[in-house]
Amino acid sequence: MFETTTSDQLAPSRGLSTAGYEKSKLTPSERLLLPAMQRAAAFRFLLSRLWDLYLPRKATLLKPHDPGHFERMLRMLRGEIPMMIAEMAP
């Protein structure tokens, strides 16, 4: 029913994050806040996917996606599961 995320799909986002770093390096305070911002973003997308799954809007093109990807990402960012397991999970 849901599409799975593979490590190949995550590779472009890794490239974007390193490319941005080359142009403007993060300040120490930004570097300190980055993990919290990553967790906030994963939580926001998890809530959005849960909302679309359990309280769908009347939109013909809306297709609910698996919220499990962002749950795994959030758990990985919180240090609950290793990154390799988060990437391999269906």
PDB file of N, CA, C and O in Angstrom:
ATOM      1  N   MET A   1       0.823  -1.189   0.000  1.00  0.00           N
ATOM      2  CA  MET A   1       0.000   0.000   0.000  1.00  0.00           C
ATOM      3  C   MET A   1       0.873   1.262   0.000  1.00  0.00           C
ATOM      4  O   MET A   1       0.579   2.215  -0.721  1.00  0.00           O
ATOM      5  N   PHE A   2       1.936   1.273   0.798  1.00  0.00           N
ATOM      6  CA  PHE A   2       2.802   2.440   0.885  1.00  0.00           C
ATOM      7  C   PHE A   2       4.124   2.169   0.197  1.00  0.00           C
ATOM      8  O   PHE A   2       4.579   1.028   0.118  1.00  0.00           O
ATOM      9  N   GLU A   3       4.734   3.234  -0.299  1.00  0.00           N
ATOM     10  CA  GLU A   3       6.053   3.116  -0.896  1.00  0.00           C
ATOM     11  C   GLU A   3       7.100   3.062   0.214  1.00  0.00           C
ATOM     12  O   GLU A   3       6.925   3.675   1.267  1.00  0.00           O
ATOM     13  N   THR A   4       8.181   2.334  -0.021  1.00  0.00           N
ATOM     14  CA  THR A   4       9.250   2.284   0.962  1.00  0.00           C
ATOM     15  C   THR A   4      10.352   3.261   0.565  1.00  0.00           C
ATOM     16  O   THR A   4      10.511   3.595  -0.609  1.00  0.00           O
ATOM     17  N   THR A   5      11.097   3.706   1.546  1.00  0.00           N
ATOM     18  CA  THR A   5      12.202   4.631   1.300  1.00  0.00           C
ATOM     19  C   THR A   5      13.494   3.845   1.289  1.00  0.00           C
ATOM     20  O   THR A   5      13.754   3.056   2.198  1.00  0.00           O
ATOM     21  N   THR A   6      14.296   4.053   0.276  1.00  0.00           N
ATOM     22  CA  THR A   6      15.581   3.369   0.193  1.00  0.00           C
ATOM     23  C   THR A   6      16.704   4.368   0.424  1.00  0.00           C
ATOM     24  O   THR A   6      16.493   5.580   0.372  1.00  0.00           O
ATOM     25  N   SER A   7      17.895   3.850   0.678  1.00  0.00           N
ATOM     26  CA  SER A   7      19.035   4.743   0.895  1.00  0.00           C
ATOM     27  C   SER A   7      19.368   5.506  -0.379  1.00  0.00           C
ATOM     28  O   SER A   7      19.942   6.593  -0.306  1.00  0.00           O
ATOM     29  N   ASP A   8      19.019   4.957  -1.562  1.00  0.00           N
ATOM     30  CA  ASP A   8      19.237   5.675  -2.821  1.00  0.00           C
ATOM     31  C   ASP A   8      18.390   6.949  -2.884  1.00  0.00           C
ATOM     32  O   ASP A   8      18.812   7.955  -3.455  1.00  0.00           O
ATOM     33  N   GLN A   9      17.200   6.898  -2.297  1.00  0.00           N
ATOM     34  CA  GLN A   9      16.331   8.064  -2.299  1.00  0.00           C
ATOM     35  C   GLN A   9      16.832   9.130  -1.325  1.00  0.00           C
ATOM     36  O   GLN A   9      16.552  10.315  -1.509  1.00  0.00           O
ATOM     37  N   LEU A  10      17.565   8.724  -0.298  1.00  0.00           N
ATOM     38  CA  LEU A  10      18.075   9.675   0.686  1.00  0.00           C
ATOM     39  C   LEU A  10      19.354  10.353   0.220  1.00  0.00           C
ATOM     40  O   LEU A  10      19.709  11.408   0.747  1.00  0.00           O
ATOM     41  N   ALA A  11      20.051   9.785  -0.742  1.00  0.00           N
ATOM     42  CA  ALA A  11      21.343  10.314  -1.197  1.00  0.00           C
ATOM     43  C   ALA A  11      21.263  11.763  -1.694  1.00  0.00           C
ATOM     44  O   ALA A  11      22.136  12.555  -1.340  1.00  0.00           O
ATOM     45  N   PRO A  12      20.249  12.156  -2.506  1.00  0.00           N
ATOM     46  CA  PRO A  12      20.212  13.545  -2.955  1.00  0.00           C
ATOM     47  C   PRO A  12      20.113  14.548  -1.809  1.00  0.00           C
ATOM     48  O   PRO A  12      20.707  15.624  -1.883  1.00  0.00           O
ATOM     49  N   SER A  13      19.375  14.216  -0.756  1.00  0.00           N
ATOM     50  CA  SER A  13      19.258  15.155   0.357  1.00  0.00           C
ATOM     51  C   SER A  13      20.588  15.303   1.084  1.00  0.00           C
ATOM     52  O   SER A  13      20.898  16.383   1.586  1.00  0.00           O
ATOM     53  N   ARG A  14      21.369  14.244   1.146  1.00  0.00           N
ATOM     54  CA  ARG A  14      22.692  14.346   1.758  1.00  0.00           C
ATOM     55  C   ARG A  14      23.577  15.278   0.931  1.00  0.00           C
ATOM     56  O   ARG A  14      24.333  16.077   1.484  1.00  0.00           O
ATOM     57  N   GLY A  15      23.479  15.170  -0.390  1.00  0.00           N
ATOM     58  CA  GLY A  15      24.268  16.035  -1.265  1.00  0.00           C
ATOM     59  C   GLY A  15      23.873  17.491  -1.122  1.00  0.00           C
ATOM     60  O   GLY A  15      24.730  18.374  -1.128  1.00  0.00           O
ATOM     61  N   LEU A  16      22.567  17.751  -0.991  1.00  0.00           N
ATOM     62  CA  LEU A  16      22.113  19.123  -0.811  1.00  0.00           C
ATOM     63  C   LEU A  16      22.643  19.713   0.479  1.00  0.00           C
ATOM     64  O   LEU A  16      23.051  20.874   0.510  1.00  0.00           O
ATOM     65  N   SER A  17      22.642  18.927   1.541  1.00  0.00           N
ATOM     66  CA  SER A  17      23.101  19.465   2.820  1.00  0.00           C
ATOM     67  C   SER A  17      24.596  19.764   2.787  1.00  0.00           C
ATOM     68  O   SER A  17      25.033  20.753   3.375  1.00  0.00           O
ATOM     69  N   THR A  18      25.378  18.944   2.125  1.00  0.00           N
ATOM     70  CA  THR A  18      26.816  19.220   2.051  1.00  0.00           C
ATOM     71  C   THR A  18      27.112  20.343   1.067  1.00  0.00           C
ATOM     72  O   THR A  18      28.048  21.111   1.285  1.00  0.00           O
ATOM     73  N   ALA A  19      26.340  20.460  -0.012  1.00  0.00           N
ATOM     74  CA  ALA A  19      26.555  21.539  -0.976  1.00  0.00           C
ATOM     75  C   ALA A  19      26.259  22.889  -0.343  1.00  0.00           C
ATOM     76  O   ALA A  19      26.988  23.854  -0.573  1.00  0.00           O
ATOM     77  N   GLY A  20      25.213  22.965   0.442  1.00  0.00           N
ATOM     78  CA  GLY A  20      24.891  24.213   1.130  1.00  0.00           C
ATOM     79  C   GLY A  20      25.950  24.587   2.140  1.00  0.00           C
ATOM     80  O   GLY A  20      26.218  25.769   2.353  1.00  0.00           O
ATOM     81  N   TYR A  21      26.544  23.612   2.751  1.00  0.00           N
ATOM     82  CA  TYR A  21      27.575  23.871   3.746  1.00  0.00           C
ATOM     83  C   TYR A  21      28.814  24.489   3.110  1.00  0.00           C
ATOM     84  O   TYR A  21      29.491  25.313   3.726  1.00  0.00           O
ATOM     85  N   GLU A  22      29.109  24.087   1.875  1.00  0.00           N
ATOM     86  CA  GLU A  22      30.281  24.625   1.193  1.00  0.00           C
ATOM     87  C   GLU A  22      30.130  26.122   0.901  1.00  0.00           C
ATOM     88  O   GLU A  22      31.111  26.864   0.953  1.00  0.00           O
ATOM     89  N   LYS A  23      28.913  26.565   0.596  1.00  0.00           N
ATOM     90  CA  LYS A  23      28.698  27.978   0.248  1.00  0.00           C
ATOM     91  C   LYS A  23      28.687  28.878   1.472  1.00  0.00           C
ATOM     92  O   LYS A  23      29.336  29.925   1.475  1.00  0.00           O
ATOM     93  N   SER A  24      27.969  28.491   2.497  1.00  0.00           N
ATOM     94  CA  SER A  24      27.919  29.305   3.715  1.00  0.00           C
ATOM     95  C   SER A  24      27.968  28.370   4.921  1.00  0.00           C
ATOM     96  O   SER A  24      27.026  27.620   5.177  1.00  0.00           O
ATOM     97  N   LYS A  25      29.035  28.422   5.627  1.00  0.00           N
ATOM     98  CA  LYS A  25      29.213  27.540   6.775  1.00  0.00           C
ATOM     99  C   LYS A  25      28.303  27.981   7.914  1.00  0.00           C
ATOM    100  O   LYS A  25      28.049  29.170   8.106  1.00  0.00           O
ATOM    101  N   LEU A  26      27.826  27.007   8.654  1.00  0.00           N
ATOM    102  CA  LEU A  26      26.956  27.302   9.782  1.00  0.00           C
ATOM    103  C   LEU A  26      27.756  27.943  10.910  1.00  0.00           C
ATOM    104  O   LEU A  26      28.921  27.620  11.144  1.00  0.00           O
ATOM    105  N   THR A  27      27.093  28.854  11.591  1.00  0.00           N
ATOM    106  CA  THR A  27      27.717  29.447  12.768  1.00  0.00           C
ATOM    107  C   THR A  27      27.646  28.419  13.899  1.00  0.00           C
ATOM    108  O   THR A  27      26.872  27.466  13.810  1.00  0.00           O
ATOM    109  N   PRO A  28      28.433  28.595  14.950  1.00  0.00           N
ATOM    110  CA  PRO A  28      28.362  27.637  16.058  1.00  0.00           C
ATOM    111  C   PRO A  28      26.964  27.527  16.671  1.00  0.00           C
ATOM    112  O   PRO A  28      26.545  26.433  17.048  1.00  0.00           O
ATOM    113  N   SER A  29      26.240  28.639  16.775  1.00  0.00           N
ATOM    114  CA  SER A  29      24.888  28.566  17.343  1.00  0.00           C
ATOM    115  C   SER A  29      23.932  27.831  16.401  1.00  0.00           C
ATOM    116  O   SER A  29      23.057  27.095  16.858  1.00  0.00           O
ATOM    117  N   GLU A  30      24.094  28.027  15.084  1.00  0.00           N
ATOM    118  CA  GLU A  30      23.263  27.295  14.128  1.00  0.00           C
ATOM    119  C   GLU A  30      23.576  25.807  14.178  1.00  0.00           C
ATOM    120  O   GLU A  30      22.670  24.976  14.119  1.00  0.00           O
ATOM    121  N   ARG A  31      24.844  25.474  14.285  1.00  0.00           N
ATOM    122  CA  ARG A  31      25.248  24.074  14.380  1.00  0.00           C
ATOM    123  C   ARG A  31      24.672  23.429  15.639  1.00  0.00           C
ATOM    124  O   ARG A  31      24.289  22.259  15.635  1.00  0.00           O
ATOM    125  N   LEU A  32      24.619  24.208  16.708  1.00  0.00           N
ATOM    126  CA  LEU A  32      24.066  23.706  17.970  1.00  0.00           C
ATOM    127  C   LEU A  32      22.569  23.428  17.849  1.00  0.00           C
ATOM    128  O   LEU A  32      22.066  22.464  18.427  1.00  0.00           O
ATOM    129  N   LEU A  33      21.857  24.270  17.099  1.00  0.00           N
ATOM    130  CA  LEU A  33      20.403  24.131  16.956  1.00  0.00           C
ATOM    131  C   LEU A  33      19.974  23.184  15.842  1.00  0.00           C
ATOM    132  O   LEU A  33      18.802  22.813  15.775  1.00  0.00           O
ATOM    133  N   LEU A  34      20.886  22.789  14.974  1.00  0.00           N
ATOM    134  CA  LEU A  34      20.531  21.956  13.829  1.00  0.00           C
ATOM    135  C   LEU A  34      19.841  20.641  14.214  1.00  0.00           C
ATOM    136  O   LEU A  34      18.832  20.310  13.592  1.00  0.00           O
ATOM    137  N   PRO A  35      20.316  19.883  15.187  1.00  0.00           N
ATOM    138  CA  PRO A  35      19.612  18.648  15.535  1.00  0.00           C
ATOM    139  C   PRO A  35      18.166  18.874  15.983  1.00  0.00           C
ATOM    140  O   PRO A  35      17.280  18.090  15.643  1.00  0.00           O
ATOM    141  N   ALA A  36      17.928  19.942  16.740  1.00  0.00           N
ATOM    142  CA  ALA A  36      16.559  20.237  17.173  1.00  0.00           C
ATOM    143  C   ALA A  36      15.681  20.608  15.987  1.00  0.00           C
ATOM    144  O   ALA A  36      14.513  20.224  15.935  1.00  0.00           O
ATOM    145  N   MET A  37      16.234  21.349  15.037  1.00  0.00           N
ATOM    146  CA  MET A  37      15.469  21.727  13.852  1.00  0.00           C
ATOM    147  C   MET A  37      15.173  20.508  12.978  1.00  0.00           C
ATOM    148  O   MET A  37      14.095  20.418  12.390  1.00  0.00           O
ATOM    149  N   GLN A  38      16.111  19.581  12.888  1.00  0.00           N
ATOM    150  CA  GLN A  38      15.874  18.355  12.124  1.00  0.00           C
ATOM    151  C   GLN A  38      14.765  17.537  12.775  1.00  0.00           C
ATOM    152  O   GLN A  38      13.894  17.008  12.085  1.00  0.00           O
ATOM    153  N   ARG A  39      14.794  17.434  14.094  1.00  0.00           N
ATOM    154  CA  ARG A  39      13.733  16.700  14.795  1.00  0.00           C
ATOM    155  C   ARG A  39      12.383  17.383  14.602  1.00  0.00           C
ATOM    156  O   ARG A  39      11.372  16.710  14.404  1.00  0.00           O
ATOM    157  N   ALA A  40      12.359  18.713  14.659  1.00  0.00           N
ATOM    158  CA  ALA A  40      11.106  19.455  14.472  1.00  0.00           C
ATOM    159  C   ALA A  40      10.547  19.227  13.066  1.00  0.00           C
ATOM    160  O   ALA A  40       9.340  19.053  12.899  1.00  0.00           O
ATOM    161  N   ALA A  41      11.414  19.225  12.064  1.00  0.00           N
ATOM    162  CA  ALA A  41      10.961  19.002  10.693  1.00  0.00           C
ATOM    163  C   ALA A  41      10.408  17.587  10.525  1.00  0.00           C
ATOM    164  O   ALA A  41       9.360  17.401   9.907  1.00  0.00           O
ATOM    165  N   ALA A  42      11.102  16.598  11.066  1.00  0.00           N
ATOM    166  CA  ALA A  42      10.621  15.211  10.968  1.00  0.00           C
ATOM    167  C   ALA A  42       9.280  15.066  11.679  1.00  0.00           C
ATOM    168  O   ALA A  42       8.391  14.371  11.188  1.00  0.00           O
ATOM    169  N   PHE A  43       9.128  15.719  12.838  1.00  0.00           N
ATOM    170  CA  PHE A  43       7.871  15.650  13.589  1.00  0.00           C
ATOM    171  C   PHE A  43       6.737  16.313  12.812  1.00  0.00           C
ATOM    172  O   PHE A  43       5.616  15.805  12.788  1.00  0.00           O
ATOM    173  N   ARG A  44       7.030  17.443  12.178  1.00  0.00           N
ATOM    174  CA  ARG A  44       6.018  18.146  11.398  1.00  0.00           C
ATOM    175  C   ARG A  44       5.527  17.292  10.234  1.00  0.00           C
ATOM    176  O   ARG A  44       4.324  17.217   9.983  1.00  0.00           O
ATOM    177  N   PHE A  45       6.461  16.642   9.517  1.00  0.00           N
ATOM    178  CA  PHE A  45       6.059  15.791   8.405  1.00  0.00           C
ATOM    179  C   PHE A  45       5.348  14.531   8.889  1.00  0.00           C
ATOM    180  O   PHE A  45       4.433  14.048   8.223  1.00  0.00           O
ATOM    181  N   LEU A  46       5.755  13.993  10.036  1.00  0.00           N
ATOM    182  CA  LEU A  46       5.056  12.838  10.606  1.00  0.00           C
ATOM    183  C   LEU A  46       3.608  13.206  10.908  1.00  0.00           C
ATOM    184  O   LEU A  46       2.695  12.460  10.556  1.00  0.00           O
ATOM    185  N   LEU A  47       3.389  14.347  11.557  1.00  0.00           N
ATOM    186  CA  LEU A  47       2.023  14.782  11.863  1.00  0.00           C
ATOM    187  C   LEU A  47       1.211  15.006  10.592  1.00  0.00           C
ATOM    188  O   LEU A  47       0.036  14.644  10.535  1.00  0.00           O
ATOM    189  N   SER A  48       1.821  15.593   9.587  1.00  0.00           N
ATOM    190  CA  SER A  48       1.134  15.840   8.329  1.00  0.00           C
ATOM    191  C   SER A  48       0.693  14.535   7.674  1.00  0.00           C
ATOM    192  O   SER A  48      -0.430  14.420   7.184  1.00  0.00           O
ATOM    193  N   ARG A  49       1.590  13.561   7.674  1.00  0.00           N
ATOM    194  CA  ARG A  49       1.241  12.265   7.063  1.00  0.00           C
ATOM    195  C   ARG A  49       0.178  11.535   7.873  1.00  0.00           C
ATOM    196  O   ARG A  49      -0.710  10.901   7.303  1.00  0.00           O
ATOM    197  N   LEU A  50       0.262  11.621   9.199  1.00  0.00           N
ATOM    198  CA  LEU A  50      -0.768  10.996  10.042  1.00  0.00           C
ATOM    199  C   LEU A  50      -2.119  11.660   9.806  1.00  0.00           C
ATOM    200  O   LEU A  50      -3.145  10.983   9.735  1.00  0.00           O
ATOM    201  N   TRP A  51      -2.119  12.972   9.686  1.00  0.00           N
ATOM    202  CA  TRP A  51      -3.361  13.714   9.435  1.00  0.00           C
ATOM    203  C   TRP A  51      -3.981  13.262   8.111  1.00  0.00           C
ATOM    204  O   TRP A  51      -5.180  12.989   8.051  1.00  0.00           O
ATOM    205  N   ASP A  52      -3.187  13.183   7.071  1.00  0.00           N
ATOM    206  CA  ASP A  52      -3.703  12.763   5.763  1.00  0.00           C
ATOM    207  C   ASP A  52      -4.188  11.318   5.782  1.00  0.00           C
ATOM    208  O   ASP A  52      -5.114  10.966   5.052  1.00  0.00           O
ATOM    209  N   LEU A  53      -3.576  10.488   6.605  1.00  0.00           N
ATOM    210  CA  LEU A  53      -3.963   9.082   6.671  1.00  0.00           C
ATOM    211  C   LEU A  53      -5.263   8.890   7.442  1.00  0.00           C
ATOM    212  O   LEU A  53      -6.149   8.161   6.995  1.00  0.00           O
ATOM    213  N   TYR A  54      -5.383   9.544   8.607  1.00  0.00           N
ATOM    214  CA  TYR A  54      -6.534   9.296   9.483  1.00  0.00           C
ATOM    215  C   TYR A  54      -7.656  10.317   9.363  1.00  0.00           C
ATOM    216  O   TYR A  54      -8.799  10.017   9.707  1.00  0.00           O
ATOM    217  N   LEU A  55      -7.349  11.525   8.877  1.00  0.00           N
ATOM    218  CA  LEU A  55      -8.369  12.554   8.683  1.00  0.00           C
ATOM    219  C   LEU A  55      -8.214  13.153   7.278  1.00  0.00           C
ATOM    220  O   LEU A  55      -7.865  14.324   7.127  1.00  0.00           O
ATOM    221  N   PRO A  56      -8.477  12.334   6.260  1.00  0.00           N
ATOM    222  CA  PRO A  56      -8.230  12.807   4.892  1.00  0.00           C
ATOM    223  C   PRO A  56      -9.148  13.965   4.505  1.00  0.00           C
ATOM    224  O   PRO A  56     -10.301  14.048   4.929  1.00  0.00           O
ATOM    225  N   ARG A  57      -8.589  14.852   3.685  1.00  0.00           N
ATOM    226  CA  ARG A  57      -9.368  15.962   3.139  1.00  0.00           C
ATOM    227  C   ARG A  57     -10.079  15.489   1.878  1.00  0.00           C
ATOM    228  O   ARG A  57      -9.729  14.453   1.314  1.00  0.00           O
ATOM    229  N   LYS A  58     -11.061  16.238   1.444  1.00  0.00           N
ATOM    230  CA  LYS A  58     -11.770  15.909   0.209  1.00  0.00           C
ATOM    231  C   LYS A  58     -10.977  16.458  -0.960  1.00  0.00           C
ATOM    232  O   LYS A  58     -11.308  17.504  -1.516  1.00  0.00           O
ATOM    233  N   ALA A  59      -9.939  15.750  -1.321  1.00  0.00           N
ATOM    234  CA  ALA A  59      -9.102  16.151  -2.455  1.00  0.00           C
ATOM    235  C   ALA A  59      -8.888  14.915  -3.319  1.00  0.00           C
ATOM    236  O   ALA A  59      -8.429  13.878  -2.838  1.00  0.00           O
ATOM    237  N   THR A  60      -9.219  15.035  -4.577  1.00  0.00           N
ATOM    238  CA  THR A  60      -9.147  13.859  -5.451  1.00  0.00           C
ATOM    239  C   THR A  60      -7.715  13.414  -5.699  1.00  0.00           C
ATOM    240  O   THR A  60      -7.471  12.232  -5.941  1.00  0.00           O
ATOM    241  N   LEU A  61      -6.762  14.340  -5.644  1.00  0.00           N
ATOM    242  CA  LEU A  61      -5.381  13.985  -5.923  1.00  0.00           C
ATOM    243  C   LEU A  61      -4.581  13.625  -4.674  1.00  0.00           C
ATOM    244  O   LEU A  61      -3.418  13.234  -4.778  1.00  0.00           O
ATOM    245  N   LEU A  62      -5.186  13.751  -3.502  1.00  0.00           N
ATOM    246  CA  LEU A  62      -4.476  13.455  -2.259  1.00  0.00           C
ATOM    247  C   LEU A  62      -4.330  11.953  -2.086  1.00  0.00           C
ATOM    248  O   LEU A  62      -5.317  11.219  -2.061  1.00  0.00           O
ATOM    249  N   LYS A  63      -3.101  11.511  -1.969  1.00  0.00           N
ATOM    250  CA  LYS A  63      -2.828  10.096  -1.743  1.00  0.00           C
ATOM    251  C   LYS A  63      -2.048   9.992  -0.428  1.00  0.00           C
ATOM    252  O   LYS A  63      -0.923  10.483  -0.338  1.00  0.00           O
ATOM    253  N   PRO A  64      -2.631   9.365   0.580  1.00  0.00           N
ATOM    254  CA  PRO A  64      -1.909   9.256   1.856  1.00  0.00           C
ATOM    255  C   PRO A  64      -0.626   8.443   1.685  1.00  0.00           C
ATOM    256  O   PRO A  64      -0.612   7.413   1.011  1.00  0.00           O
ATOM    257  N   HIS A  65       0.431   8.917   2.298  1.00  0.00           N
ATOM    258  CA  HIS A  65       1.720   8.232   2.266  1.00  0.00           C
ATOM    259  C   HIS A  65       2.016   7.636   3.630  1.00  0.00           C
ATOM    260  O   HIS A  65       1.435   8.035   4.639  1.00  0.00           O
ATOM    261  N   ASP A  66       2.916   6.690   3.643  1.00  0.00           N
ATOM    262  CA  ASP A  66       3.293   5.994   4.864  1.00  0.00           C
ATOM    263  C   ASP A  66       3.947   6.955   5.857  1.00  0.00           C
ATOM    264  O   ASP A  66       4.995   7.526   5.555  1.00  0.00           O
ATOM    265  N   PRO A  67       3.349   7.145   7.039  1.00  0.00           N
ATOM    266  CA  PRO A  67       3.969   8.004   8.039  1.00  0.00           C
ATOM    267  C   PRO A  67       5.167   7.338   8.710  1.00  0.00           C
ATOM    268  O   PRO A  67       5.911   7.993   9.440  1.00  0.00           O
ATOM    269  N   GLY A  68       5.354   6.055   8.472  1.00  0.00           N
ATOM    270  CA  GLY A  68       6.441   5.313   9.113  1.00  0.00           C
ATOM    271  C   GLY A  68       7.823   5.834   8.768  1.00  0.00           C
ATOM    272  O   GLY A  68       8.735   5.753   9.590  1.00  0.00           O
ATOM    273  N   HIS A  69       7.997   6.374   7.550  1.00  0.00           N
ATOM    274  CA  HIS A  69       9.306   6.904   7.164  1.00  0.00           C
ATOM    275  C   HIS A  69       9.731   8.018   8.114  1.00  0.00           C
ATOM    276  O   HIS A  69      10.859   8.022   8.606  1.00  0.00           O
ATOM    277  N   PHE A  70       8.828   8.963   8.371  1.00  0.00           N
ATOM    278  CA  PHE A  70       9.187  10.081   9.236  1.00  0.00           C
ATOM    279  C   PHE A  70       9.218   9.678  10.707  1.00  0.00           C
ATOM    280  O   PHE A  70       9.914  10.302  11.507  1.00  0.00           O
ATOM    281  N   GLU A  71       8.473   8.647  11.061  1.00  0.00           N
ATOM    282  CA  GLU A  71       8.593   8.121  12.429  1.00  0.00           C
ATOM    283  C   GLU A  71       9.991   7.543  12.632  1.00  0.00           C
ATOM    284  O   GLU A  71      10.631   7.784  13.655  1.00  0.00           O
ATOM    285  N   ARG A  72      10.460   6.770  11.633  1.00  0.00           N
ATOM    286  CA  ARG A  72      11.817   6.221  11.720  1.00  0.00           C
ATOM    287  C   ARG A  72      12.866   7.324  11.735  1.00  0.00           C
ATOM    288  O   ARG A  72      13.836   7.254  12.490  1.00  0.00           O
ATOM    289  N   MET A  73      12.670   8.346  10.898  1.00  0.00           N
ATOM    290  CA  MET A  73      13.617   9.461  10.869  1.00  0.00           C
ATOM    291  C   MET A  73      13.661  10.173  12.217  1.00  0.00           C
ATOM    292  O   MET A  73      14.738  10.501  12.715  1.00  0.00           O
ATOM    293  N   LEU A  74      12.497  10.409  12.801  1.00  0.00           N
ATOM    294  CA  LEU A  74      12.432  11.069  14.100  1.00  0.00           C
ATOM    295  C   LEU A  74      13.109  10.222  15.168  1.00  0.00           C
ATOM    296  O   LEU A  74      13.869  10.738  15.987  1.00  0.00           O
ATOM    297  N   ARG A  75      12.834   8.928  15.160  1.00  0.00           N
ATOM    298  CA  ARG A  75      13.470   8.040  16.138  1.00  0.00           C
ATOM    299  C   ARG A  75      14.981   7.991  15.933  1.00  0.00           C
ATOM    300  O   ARG A  75      15.737   7.937  16.903  1.00  0.00           O
ATOM    301  N   MET A  76      15.424   8.010  14.678  1.00  0.00           N
ATOM    302  CA  MET A  76      16.853   8.008  14.408  1.00  0.00           C
ATOM    303  C   MET A  76      17.490   9.311  14.903  1.00  0.00           C
ATOM    304  O   MET A  76      18.556   9.287  15.518  1.00  0.00           O
ATOM    305  N   LEU A  77      16.841  10.436  14.637  1.00  0.00           N
ATOM    306  CA  LEU A  77      17.373  11.730  15.062  1.00  0.00           C
ATOM    307  C   LEU A  77      17.386  11.872  16.584  1.00  0.00           C
ATOM    308  O   LEU A  77      18.197  12.616  17.136  1.00  0.00           O
ATOM    309  N   ARG A  78      16.492  11.163  17.251  1.00  0.00           N
ATOM    310  CA  ARG A  78      16.483  11.175  18.714  1.00  0.00           C
ATOM    311  C   ARG A  78      17.493  10.187  19.295  1.00  0.00           C
ATOM    312  O   ARG A  78      17.704  10.152  20.508  1.00  0.00           O
ATOM    313  N   GLY A  79      18.116   9.383  18.430  1.00  0.00           N
ATOM    314  CA  GLY A  79      19.114   8.424  18.892  1.00  0.00           C
ATOM    315  C   GLY A  79      18.532   7.117  19.389  1.00  0.00           C
ATOM    316  O   GLY A  79      19.228   6.339  20.041  1.00  0.00           O
ATOM    317  N   GLU A  80      17.267   6.863  19.092  1.00  0.00           N
ATOM    318  CA  GLU A  80      16.620   5.642  19.562  1.00  0.00           C
ATOM    319  C   GLU A  80      16.980   4.430  18.706  1.00  0.00           C
ATOM    320  O   GLU A  80      17.016   3.305  19.204  1.00  0.00           O
ATOM    321  N   ILE A  81      17.246   4.658  17.422  1.00  0.00           N
ATOM    322  CA  ILE A  81      17.634   3.558  16.536  1.00  0.00           C
ATOM    323  C   ILE A  81      18.828   4.010  15.700  1.00  0.00           C
ATOM    324  O   ILE A  81      18.943   5.194  15.386  1.00  0.00           O
ATOM    325  N   PRO A  82      19.716   3.087  15.336  1.00  0.00           N
ATOM    326  CA  PRO A  82      20.854   3.451  14.492  1.00  0.00           C
ATOM    327  C   PRO A  82      20.412   3.873  13.095  1.00  0.00           C
ATOM    328  O   PRO A  82      19.362   3.437  12.621  1.00  0.00           O
ATOM    329  N   MET A  83      21.188   4.701  12.445  1.00  0.00           N
ATOM    330  CA  MET A  83      20.832   5.223  11.122  1.00  0.00           C
ATOM    331  C   MET A  83      20.636   4.118  10.099  1.00  0.00           C
ATOM    332  O   MET A  83      19.697   4.182   9.304  1.00  0.00           O
ATOM    333  N   MET A  84      21.496   3.108  10.097  1.00  0.00           N
ATOM    334  CA  MET A  84      21.385   2.034   9.106  1.00  0.00           C
ATOM    335  C   MET A  84      20.042   1.323   9.215  1.00  0.00           C
ATOM    336  O   MET A  84      19.452   0.968   8.194  1.00  0.00           O
ATOM    337  N   ILE A  85      19.553   1.110  10.423  1.00  0.00           N
ATOM    338  CA  ILE A  85      18.255   0.448  10.606  1.00  0.00           C
ATOM    339  C   ILE A  85      17.152   1.362  10.106  1.00  0.00           C
ATOM    340  O   ILE A  85      16.200   0.889   9.485  1.00  0.00           O
ATOM    341  N   ALA A  86      17.256   2.657  10.361  1.00  0.00           N
ATOM    342  CA  ALA A  86      16.233   3.603   9.899  1.00  0.00           C
ATOM    343  C   ALA A  86      16.150   3.612   8.386  1.00  0.00           C
ATOM    344  O   ALA A  86      15.058   3.733   7.830  1.00  0.00           O
ATOM    345  N   GLU A  87      17.287   3.488   7.705  1.00  0.00           N
ATOM    346  CA  GLU A  87      17.297   3.502   6.250  1.00  0.00           C
ATOM    347  C   GLU A  87      16.767   2.206   5.660  1.00  0.00           C
ATOM    348  O   GLU A  87      16.148   2.222   4.596  1.00  0.00           O
ATOM    349  N   MET A  88      17.000   1.087   6.329  1.00  0.00           N
ATOM    350  CA  MET A  88      16.618  -0.211   5.766  1.00  0.00           C
ATOM    351  C   MET A  88      15.182  -0.584   6.047  1.00  0.00           C
ATOM    352  O   MET A  88      14.631  -1.428   5.341  1.00  0.00           O
ATOM    353  N   ALA A  89      14.551   0.006   7.043  1.00  0.00           N
ATOM    354  CA  ALA A  89      13.205  -0.403   7.416  1.00  0.00           C
ATOM    355  C   ALA A  89      12.226  -0.125   6.284  1.00  0.00           C
ATOM    356  O   ALA A  89      12.371   0.870   5.573  1.00  0.00           O
ATOM    357  N   PRO A  90      11.233  -0.989   6.106  1.00  0.00           N
ATOM    358  CA  PRO A  90      10.262  -0.805   5.015  1.00  0.00           C
ATOM    359  C   PRO A  90       9.342   0.366   5.246  1.00  0.00           C
ATOM    360  O   PRO A  90       8.475   0.643   4.416  1.00  0.00           O
TER     361      PRO A  90
END
